[in-house]
């Protein structure tokens, strides 16, 4: 029995996660001067992937733990950890622009890698079909 190719699904999930993270980071930057605004971030992609995994173990005995995830498809937005260099400013704001710009760079690199992998895999699939 052949297994379906999961790479495109995985790439799609990561692209969705990157989109949400980009929106959150952009919101942080937009509110950098807003008093009492708390910087936000999203759960790491590995945690989202664990929650949404399409691979589930069979529960063959009632004594076994149930491994079905509760919140499929959820990307949790939460308060970001405080940066020691920034901390909370006098206005109560916790946004560090340098850190947010670093996150922007990470998001772009991850998106570029995601797109390049999908493109390469697509070319490989086309070459295999041609033969």
N, C-alpha and C positions, 0 to 999 in steps of 0.2 A: 504494500500500500504506500503510495507516495504522499508526502507531506506538502501542503501548499507553501508557496514561497512567502515568507512573512516580512521580508525586507521592506517592501513598499508600505505595508501597514505600520511597521515600526518607524519608518521615515516620516510618515504622515502624522503619527502621534508626536514625534519630536518637533515637527514643524508647528503643530498646534500649541505645544508647550512653549516653544520659542516665541510664538506670537503673543501669548498671554504674558510671558515674562517681559517682552518688549513693551507692552502696554503698561505694565506695572512700573517698570523703570522710567518710562516717559512721564508717568504720573508723578513719580518721586521728583524728577527734575523740574517739572512744571510747578511743584509745590515747595521748591527749595526755600522760598522766603515766606511761606505761610506759617504763622505762629501756631505752635503746638501740633504741627503735622508730624506724624510718625511714619518714617520710611517703611515701605513694604517690599516683600519679595515673595517668590513662589516656592513651593516644595521642589526639591531637586528632581530632575527627570528620572533618576533611578527609582525614587519612591513612587512616582506616578506610574512608571512602567511596572513595578511590583503590584500596584493596585489593579492595573488594567490588564494584567497578563492573561492571554487567552488560553494558556496552558494551566489546567487544573488537575490535581491528583484525584483519583477516584477514592471515595470514602467507602471502604469495603466492610467496615465493622462499625456499629453504633458507638463504640468507645473511642473511635478515632476523632481527631479534631476536624471541624469543618473548615475548609480553606477557601470558601467562596468569598470574594471581596464584597464589601457593602457599598462603597461609593465609587462604582466604576465611572470613569470619564471625568472625575473631579480633579481639577488642578487647584490646590488650596493656595489662596493668597493670605499671607500672614505678615505680622510685623517683622521687619528685618532685625537682625542682631545689631546691637550698637557697635559702632566702630570706636575703638579706644582713642584714636586720634581726634575724632569729632565729638563723640558723646552726644549729649543733649545741649543744644545751644541755649543762650539766655531766653530766646523766644519760645523755648520748648520744642523746637524743631530738631529732628534727628537725621536729616538728609545730609549726606556727605557727597558733594558734587564729584569729587575725584573718584570715589568708589562707584558712583552711578555711571560715570563715563567708562570706567573699567568694565562694568557689567555690560554696557553697550558694545564694547569691543568683543567681549566673550560671546555675546549673542550673535554678532555678525560672523565671527569665526565658525561657530557651531552651525549656523545656517549655511554658510558657504560649503562646509564639509558635508553636511547633509545633502545639499543639492548636487555636489560633485559625486558622492557615492551613488545616489539615485541615477544620475546620468550615466555613470560607468556601468552600473548593473543593467540598466536599460539597453545600452549598447551591446553588452555581453549576451543578453537574452535575444536580441535581434540577430546577432551573429550565429547563435545556436540554432535559431529557427531557420535561417537561410541554408544551413547545411543539410 
